[in-house]
Amino acid sequence: MNGFTEHGLSEDAFGASKGGISSFDAFPKTKPTYLARTRNGGAWTLVLLVTCAYLLITETVRWFTGTTSHTFSVEKGVSHDLQINLDFVVAMKCPDLHVNVQDAAGDRILAGDMLHKDATSWRQAGKSKGIHTLGSGPDDGHGWEDLEDVHDYLGAAKRKRKFKRTPKIRGPGDACRIYGSLDGNKVQGDFHITARGHGYAEFGEHLDHSTFNFSHYINELSFGPFYPSLENPLDATVATTPNHFYKFQYYLSIVPTIYTTDTRSLNKIAAKASPSASDALAYAGHTIWTNQYAATSQSHLVGENQVPGIFVKFDIEPITLTIAEEWGGFLALLVRLVNVISGVIVAGSWCYQIFDWSVETWGRRGRRREPLGVITGRRSGEFDEKRAYD
């Protein structure tokens, strides 16, 4: 009926049934004597197994690590306040410095009354680790954004939120450390450090120009909640000058940023401009609200009729950057693993068939190239062997 007997086949051409469950096998098996072993079949199988194992491990590790996404959106809600955290060391004495903050709303904050000023040593301040000039730090190269890990930021945010104590010095200090946090309006503004009696009309002795030296270290400059372990572009930077009338200018573009590992919970409070105290406490384990900024510097000499000092101008972008780390479901992982194994097996089978066909074709060409005798039609080896027997 199925052409079994028409092709001259019989039960003797197939292996005998082993009994038991094997006797119900609908597909008869060929005898071992009729089987031909393939070339390098064991090696190909080993390569496929190693490839599958490697890809399975890498896919599983990638699933555990998660994927990091960067999403920009227009900032929702209305916010009013912006906290400024700074830690400067200026190569002048504290009584000779004046600190002020002014914003686009016209409000002026006497930051000198809200910040701490401690006498310190300029040489000792330069011994801090990682001090560098702006643009020469380890994170100033290209491609560092791809190495961002949300867990690193979350872990750093859990550390202490206090400014370090000023090291003790012997004798009067030749520099001033200005540090602390202050609240301002969340609008464009600037803060500046100038010499006493210069820049603003105030009562007091006019400071001698020969004492001007606005060389400085920036240990901390951040906006929003104070996370001292988070690195910012101006952190651990130094700028020096031998001139008395020199103007250091920094221009900052601030971008509100959210780091999270729980986007579902974050969406519940997405309409808020900034989290409340209860929100910050509830999501402190997997979400932090902060601000990133890009910095450029335009510093130059000024004349004696102008005001030297350190000027930081900042502008706030109307967008929010959300950096989220997400994981796919376990079912998605299983689907990916099955696809990987199937793809390796199929691709490996094709490659092996092409390899086997190439070897067989090349072998046939080699046999055809062997020379034949002109009279006898025998190969040279066969003729020599026959004559030897004769």
Summary of the structure (lengths in Angstrom):
residues: 390
radius of gyration: 38.5
end to end distance: 57.0
largest distance: 131.9
contacts: 974
relative contact order: 0.17
helix: 32%
strand: 28%
